[in-house]
Amino acid sequence: MAVAAERVSLDLTHVVYDVSSHTSFVLALLTLSPILLMPAYAVLAVQTRELTIINMWAGQFFSEGLNIVLKRTFKEERPPDSKLHLDGYGFPSSHSQYMGYFGAFLICHLYFRHRFASTGNALLDRSFRLLVYAAITFWVALVAYSRLNLLYHTPYQVAWGLAIGALLGTIHYIVTEHLPYRRPLSVFGRVPSGTAGPSGRTGGREIEWKHWKDMYQQRQTSFHQKRAN
């Protein structure tokens, strides 16, 4: 009779929380944010074909790879209680690093490039932008805190994860997005312009819409000219 093989939990979505605490349950859901953001990246990349989204996604993969290298290099254990439900090294926190990168890149893009619809009131416009930045920061902070509350990491591991992710996200955005946009003739601008293709860095649905609109206007003009003749 064959001996049954050892079975282990799939740690991808296996989250252990305090069943008696509603806060712990909410934090258990929030701690899944990195897992849920990955398919969101994929959908946006396919649907919009925006180079910025694809670039942000690629940087996110690089951040994850770097986290694996750092964990295997430092080999720092998780808090003692976490050994009850999760194996692997704890430094730096991968979830915190993931969200640190995500929040830093997104805030940089919203600050430097994105143009929010104006309400006509400068104070309201500025307040709304600050509210968006605060909401993103709060989301990142909650996910990082969930790793502490659920006993997956120490404060030291979470803090370093956030710092590494935020630093990586900021540097990646400045080098691949901000400098090419501000200095298109520099070495930073020449590389993206050569890889973006004829649609440029914006690409996606915006270019398609503009092309369709131009064709529609040409057909309308041709139609009215024929009627006039």
N, C-alpha and C positions, 0 to 999 in steps of 0.2 A: 504494500500500500504506500502510495507516494506521500511524502511529508509535505504538509501545506506550507507554501512560501510565506515569508514574513510580509505583512502588509503595512503600509504607512499612509499617512494622510497627505493629500495633495495640498501643499502649502500655498498655492496660488490664490485661493479664495477662502482658505480655512482660517477663520478668525475666531479666537476664543475671547469671550467677554463675560462680565459679571451679570448674570441673568437677573439679579435682584435690583439692578440699577438701570434706569431709563437712559441716563447720561452715557453709561458704558455701551448701551445698545446703539445710540446715535453715533458715538465715536467709532464703533465697529463698522458702521455703514460708511462713515466719512473716510476711514482708513483704506477703503477700497477705491478711492478716487483715482490713483495712478492706473489701476487696472481698467477702470471705465474710460479714462482719457485716451488710452491707446486706440480703441476702435473709433473714438471720436476724431482723432487725428486722421485715421484711414478714410473715414467717410468724407471729411472736409477736403482732404487731398484729392480724392477721386472726383468729388462733386464740383469743387471750385478750380482745381488745378492751379492754385496760387503757389508760386515758388516760395513765398515767405512761409506758408504753412508746411510745405515739404521740407524746407530748410530747418524750421523749428523742430519738426518731427525727427529729422536726421540727428540734430543736436541732442535730442532726448535719448536716442539710442546710444549715442556716444557717452552720454552721462551715465547710462545704465552699465555700459561696458566698463567705464572707469570705476564705478562703484564695486563691481565684481573684482577688479584688479586690486583695489584698495583693501577690500575685505580679506582677500587671500594673502595680501602682503602683511597686514598688521595682525590678522588672526585674533582679534579681540572678542572675547566671549560676551554673550548677552547677559542681562540680569539673571540671577539664579532662578527666579520664579518662572522665567520664560522657557526654561528647559522642559517644563511640563507639557508644552504644546508646540514648540518650534525649535528646529535645529539650525545650525549655520552660525556664522560669525555676525557680530552686531555693529562693527565700526567700519564706515559710517552708516547711519540709517539710510537705507535705499529709498524708502518712502519719503523721508524728509528731503533727501537730495533731489529726488524726482520733482517734488512740489516746489523746492527752492529754485530749480532751473525753470520750471514752467511759469512760476509767478514772475521771476526776474525778466525772462524773455518777453512775456506778454505785456508787462508794465512798460518795459522799454519801447515796445512797438506802439503801444497806445500813446505814450508820451511824445515820442519823436515823429511818428508817421501818421497815426490815425487821426482823422478829423471827425469829431462828433457833430451831429446835427445841432445847429445853434437855436437857442430859444429866443434870441434877440436881447437877452440880458446877460452881460458879461459875468456878473456875480453868480447867477444861476448856472451858467455854463461851466465856470470854474468849480463850483460846488459839486456839480454832477461828476466831473472828471475825478475830483478827489474822492467822491463816494465810490466810484468804480475801482480806483486804486486801493481804497480801504477794504472793499469787499474781497478783492483778489488776495490781499495780504491776510485778511481774516481767515479765508479758506485755507491758505497755505499753513497758517499758524494752527488751525484746528486739526489738520491732518497730522502735523508734527506732534501736537499735544496728544493725539490719540495713540501714538506709538509709546508715549510715556504712561498714559492711563491704562493701557492694555498690557503693560509690562513687557513689551517687546524690546525696548531699548532704554538705556540710561540717558539722563539729560545731556551728558557729554557727547554721546553718539548722535543724538538728535541735533544738537547745536552744530556739530561739525558737518552733519549731512546737509542741513539748511545752508550753512556758509559755503560749502563746496558747490552745491547746486546753484545758489544765487550768483556766485562768482562766475561759474561756468556759463550760466545763461546770459549774464551781462556781457561777458567777453565775446561770446559767440554772436550775440546780436550786433554789437558794435563792429566787429570785424567783418561779418558777412552781410549785414543789412544797413547799418547806419553809415559807415564810411563809404561803401560803394554808392550810396544815394547822395551823400554830401560831396564826395570827391570821385566822380565817375571816371576821371582821367588818370587817377592814381592806380597803383598796383592792385588795390582792393576793389576798385571799380571795374578793372579790365577782366578779371576772372569771372565774376558773375555775369557780365554782359556777354561773355563768350559761351557760357553754358545755358543761358536762359532761352536762347533761340530767338526767332523773329518776333515773338510776342513781347520780349523784354521781361522785366521782373514782375510786372503786374500780372500779365497773362490772364488765364482763366476766363470766367464768364464775362468779365468787363470788356475784354477785347472782342469776344464773340458778339456781345450786344452792340458794340460800336460798329462792327462790320455789318451786322444785320440792319442796323439803322441807316447806314450809308447806302446800302443796296436798296432799301425801301424808298429812301428819298430819291435815288436815281430813277427808280421805276415810276414813281409818282411824277417826276419831272418829265420823263419820256412820254407818259400817258397824256399829260396836259398839252405837251407840244404836238402830239398827233391829233388831239381834238381841235387844237387851234388851227391846224392846217386843213 
